[in-house]
Amino acid sequence: MLKERLTVSRLMVAAAIGLAACAVPATPAAPAQPTAAPQPSGLPDLGGREIVVAIENAYIPFNYIRLDNGQAEGWDYDALAEICRRLNCKPVFREIAWDGMIAAVAAGQFDMATNGITITEERKKSVDFSDGYIKVDQRLVVRIDENRFSTVEEFKNGNFKLATQKGTTNYDEGIKLVGEARVIAFDEFGQAIQAVIAGDADAAIIDDVAGQGYVGVNADKLKLLDGLVSEGQELGFIFPKGSDLVGPINAALKAMREDGTLQRLQEKWFPKGRQVISYDEIGPGAYDNPTPTPNP
């Protein structure tokens, strides 16, 4: 919940967006279904129901829009396509910036959200979670020539600046690690990485699966620091409280885990040592338009 372009102009755009400005109005959700009938596979049948899904479209490798062909890609798109194939439903994606996503789902503006969201007890107070679909550790990424510190503990005990993304568990862990005064928070994760490359921050806190990709595509600029900030955090989908989608989607995730589909998705989108695409090759997603869009 766990889960991230790099130009100054894009930073200014992202910073101008508030909670209300982020949400693209979602189409009304289909009425809640009665008890879903099982399909021959034993999974519930949602009868072709449309599911409105909040997504950032700016968080590699979970979700993004390619600049070369305008196509949406990422783990989230593949996973939801497979889930709905099994449950007989249709995902309808709506862009919203990360800092407003959980609140918007809690308010019922969307049927669910997917964006590498870490499962936490605090978030469970406002939304329901699916079962976890992947576990991540949190690490520090630093410049390739960094020699002032070599471990997380040395970084913690120094007077170094830590870059992170607002509203994430990375942000929370960063505050725990070094205190609020040493944390520089950005609207987009890619900006945190760029701050490290540019020397405006000394490290960025990152999920290890994403971190391997960042280091792979910036092997001449970045490296992962030895040691973990935290470990074993699970990511899941979120839903409004009491959603009738939690059970069916958990059933689909269970089937995908058992038949190896989740593992194959992980190998496709989190390949060790490389990143599937760079932030220079994707669009700004939900951070494209700073003009507030009124809710319907």
C-alpha distance (Angstrom), angle and dihedral (degrees) to the residues before:
residue distance angle dihedral
M1 . . .
L2 2.33 . .
K3 3.88 118.3 .
E4 7.51 152.4 97.3
R5 8.63 168.9 -144.3
L6 3.23 109.3 -154.7
T7 3.81 107.8 -149.7
V8 3.78 126.4 102.0
S9 3.79 90.8 -118.1
R10 3.77 92.2 55.7
L11 3.79 90.8 49.2
M12 3.81 89.0 55.7
V13 3.79 90.3 49.8
A14 3.79 93.6 50.0
A15 3.80 93.0 46.8
A16 3.80 90.9 54.2
I17 3.77 94.4 60.1
G18 3.82 119.2 95.0
L19 3.75 132.0 -172.2
A20 3.79 95.7 -86.4
A21 3.77 92.8 43.1
C22 3.76 95.3 54.8
A23 3.76 102.7 64.0
V24 3.76 121.1 88.4
P25 3.81 104.1 -151.9
A26 3.76 110.1 -95.5
T27 3.75 121.4 -135.7
P28 3.81 111.7 -111.9
A29 3.76 112.5 -82.7
A30 3.77 119.0 -114.3
P31 3.80 114.1 -99.8
A32 3.77 115.1 -85.9
Q33 3.78 111.2 -88.1
P34 3.78 123.7 -128.2
T35 3.76 116.6 -119.9
A36 3.81 103.9 -35.7
A37 3.78 116.2 -117.4
P38 3.80 115.0 -121.6
Q39 3.80 118.7 -111.4
P40 3.80 122.1 -136.5
S41 3.82 86.3 -92.4
G42 3.80 88.4 61.7
L43 3.81 92.1 -111.7
P44 3.83 123.0 120.6
D45 3.82 118.0 -91.3
L46 3.82 111.9 -134.4
G47 3.80 92.0 -168.5
G48 3.81 97.3 -123.3
R49 3.80 92.9 -53.9
E50 3.81 117.9 174.1
I51 3.81 113.8 -125.9
V52 3.81 116.3 -160.0
V53 3.81 107.7 -142.1
A54 3.81 125.6 -165.4
I55 3.79 112.8 -140.6
E56 3.81 136.3 167.2
N57 3.82 99.9 -144.7
A58 3.79 87.8 -154.2
Y59 3.81 106.2 80.9
I60 3.79 116.6 93.7
P61 3.01 124.8 -121.2
F62 3.80 96.3 9.7
N63 3.81 99.3 55.9
Y64 3.80 139.4 -11.8
I65 3.83 144.0 136.6
R66 3.81 117.1 -114.6
L67 3.79 115.3 -127.6
D68 3.81 93.9 -149.8
N69 3.80 97.0 59.5
G70 3.82 107.1 5.0
Q71 3.80 91.9 -119.8
A72 3.80 123.8 146.2
E73 3.80 114.5 -126.2
G74 3.76 143.0 165.1
W75 3.79 145.5 94.2
D76 3.80 91.7 -65.6
Y77 3.80 93.7 55.9
D78 3.79 93.9 47.6
A79 3.80 93.3 44.8
L80 3.82 95.6 48.2
A81 3.80 91.4 45.5
E82 3.80 90.2 54.2
I83 3.80 93.7 43.5
C84 3.81 92.0 51.5
R85 3.80 91.7 45.0
R86 3.78 87.5 58.8
L87 3.81 96.2 41.3
N88 3.83 99.0 38.6
C89 3.80 96.9 -117.9
K90 3.80 137.9 122.7
P91 3.83 124.1 -127.0
V92 3.82 114.0 -142.1
F93 3.81 109.2 -166.7
R94 3.81 124.0 -146.8
E95 3.80 123.6 -174.5
I96 3.79 120.6 -124.3
A97 3.81 129.6 158.3
W98 3.78 117.1 -107.0
D99 3.80 98.8 -112.7
G100 3.81 91.8 62.7
M101 3.77 100.2 35.6
I102 3.80 103.2 92.1
A103 3.80 93.5 43.6
A104 3.81 91.2 49.1
V105 3.80 92.4 52.0
A106 3.80 90.9 46.2
A107 3.82 88.4 53.4
G108 3.81 91.3 53.0
Q109 3.81 96.7 -111.8
F110 3.81 89.3 129.6
D111 3.79 134.6 27.9
M112 3.79 91.1 -130.5
A113 3.80 144.1 -25.7
T114 3.78 134.1 -132.3
N115 3.80 121.8 -169.1
G116 3.79 111.2 125.9
I117 3.81 90.3 -74.3
T118 3.79 117.0 -176.0
I119 3.80 115.4 -132.8
T120 3.82 109.5 -121.9
E121 3.79 134.5 166.5
E122 3.81 90.4 -124.2
R123 3.81 92.8 55.7
K124 3.80 90.8 46.4
K125 3.81 87.5 67.2
S126 3.82 90.6 69.7
V127 3.83 105.8 24.7
D128 3.79 139.8 27.4
F129 3.81 119.1 -117.7
S130 3.75 132.2 -146.7
D131 3.76 119.1 -131.2
G132 3.79 112.4 -74.7
Y133 3.79 116.4 -88.0
I134 3.81 100.0 -170.6
K135 3.81 138.6 9.9
V136 3.79 121.8 -135.6
D137 3.78 137.0 -171.4
Q138 3.80 122.9 -146.0
R139 3.80 120.7 -127.2
L140 3.79 140.7 165.1
V141 3.79 122.3 -103.4
V142 3.81 116.3 -156.7
R143 3.80 139.9 172.7
I144 3.79 115.3 -72.1
D145 3.82 92.6 -117.5
E146 3.82 95.6 47.6
N147 3.83 109.2 137.7
R148 3.82 103.8 152.9
F149 3.82 91.3 87.2
S150 3.80 133.7 10.9
T151 3.82 104.4 -174.1
V152 3.80 137.9 45.2
E153 3.80 89.6 -111.3
E154 3.80 92.5 54.5
F155 3.80 90.2 49.3
K156 3.80 90.5 49.5
N157 3.80 93.2 51.1
G158 3.81 94.8 48.5
N159 3.79 131.1 72.7
F160 3.79 95.2 -103.5
K161 3.81 129.0 142.7
L162 3.81 121.5 -120.7
A163 3.82 123.0 -152.8
T164 3.81 122.2 -152.8
Q165 3.80 144.1 147.4
K166 3.79 121.5 -89.8
G167 3.79 119.5 -106.8
T168 3.80 96.2 14.4
T169 3.77 132.5 118.4
N170 3.81 84.9 -115.7
Y171 3.80 86.7 63.2
D172 3.82 91.2 48.4
E173 3.80 92.4 48.8
G174 3.80 90.2 46.8
I175 3.81 91.1 55.6
K176 3.80 89.7 49.7
L177 3.78 91.2 49.0
V178 3.81 102.9 47.5
G179 3.81 109.2 -0.8
E180 3.79 130.0 -104.7
A181 3.82 95.5 -80.0
R182 3.81 92.0 65.1
V183 3.83 96.5 46.1
I184 3.82 121.9 95.9
A185 3.82 109.3 -163.3
F186 3.80 125.1 -157.3
D187 3.80 132.9 -170.6
E188 3.80 92.2 -127.7
F189 3.78 128.1 38.7
G190 3.79 93.9 -135.0
Q191 3.80 88.3 63.4
A192 3.81 90.3 56.9
I193 3.80 90.3 54.4
Q194 3.80 91.3 47.5
A195 3.81 89.9 51.5
V196 3.80 89.2 58.2
I197 3.80 92.9 47.5
A198 3.82 90.7 48.4
G199 3.82 93.0 48.2
D200 3.81 94.6 -115.2
A201 3.82 89.4 118.2
D202 3.79 130.6 27.1
A203 3.81 98.0 -140.6
A204 3.80 141.9 -4.0
I205 3.78 125.2 -140.9
I206 3.78 111.9 -128.5
D207 3.82 143.6 168.6
D208 3.78 107.0 -100.3
V209 3.82 95.8 -126.0
A210 3.80 90.9 55.9
G211 3.80 91.8 38.0
Q212 3.79 93.0 60.6
G213 3.78 88.8 56.5
Y214 3.78 94.7 47.7
V215 3.77 91.7 50.7
G216 3.80 91.0 45.5
V217 3.81 94.1 55.2
N218 3.83 91.9 40.8
A219 3.80 98.5 38.2
D220 3.80 91.0 143.0
K221 3.82 92.2 52.7
L222 3.82 111.6 29.4
K223 3.80 142.9 42.0
L224 3.80 136.0 178.4
L225 3.79 115.0 -110.3
D226 3.80 118.2 -124.0
G227 3.81 114.7 -98.7
L228 3.80 136.1 28.7
V229 3.78 132.2 -86.7
S230 3.82 90.3 -158.9
E231 3.78 135.6 -18.2
G232 3.79 143.7 -147.7
Q233 3.81 100.9 24.0
E234 3.80 113.0 162.7
L235 3.81 124.8 -138.8
G236 3.80 122.7 -147.0
F237 3.80 146.0 162.5
I238 3.81 118.5 -94.0
F239 3.83 130.2 -139.0
P240 3.81 138.0 178.4
K241 3.79 111.9 -85.5
G242 3.80 112.1 -78.7
S243 3.83 95.0 15.0
D244 3.79 115.1 169.0
L245 3.81 89.4 -144.7
V246 3.80 96.0 72.6
G247 3.81 95.4 78.3
P248 3.82 97.7 47.4
I249 3.80 93.6 44.7
N250 3.79 91.4 48.1
A251 3.80 88.4 51.6
A252 3.82 90.5 52.1
L253 3.82 91.8 47.2
K254 3.81 90.1 50.8
A255 3.80 91.1 52.3
M256 3.82 91.3 46.6
R257 3.79 90.8 50.2
E258 3.79 92.7 49.5
D259 3.82 96.2 47.9
G260 3.81 94.6 45.0
T261 3.80 97.9 -108.9
L262 3.82 94.4 122.9
Q263 3.78 90.6 50.7
R264 3.80 91.4 50.6
L265 3.81 90.5 50.5
Q266 3.78 90.1 50.6
E267 3.79 91.8 51.2
K268 3.81 91.1 48.6
W269 3.80 98.6 47.6
F270 3.81 102.1 29.2
P271 3.82 102.8 43.0
K272 3.78 110.5 172.0
G273 3.76 115.8 -109.0
R274 3.78 98.5 10.8
Q275 3.79 143.0 64.6
V276 3.79 121.2 -128.0
I277 3.82 92.8 -134.9
S278 3.81 137.4 -9.5
Y279 3.80 128.6 -116.4
D280 3.80 89.0 -114.6
E281 3.82 87.8 64.9
I282 3.81 99.0 52.2
G283 3.79 136.1 68.8
P284 3.82 126.8 -112.2
G285 3.81 94.0 -102.3
A286 3.79 112.8 -167.6
Y287 3.81 90.5 2.6
D288 3.80 94.8 64.9
N289 3.81 100.4 96.7
P290 3.81 122.2 41.4
T291 3.81 93.0 -170.6
P292 3.83 111.5 105.9
T293 3.77 114.0 -112.3
P294 3.82 112.4 -147.6
N295 3.75 118.5 -129.3
P296 3.80 115.7 -114.0
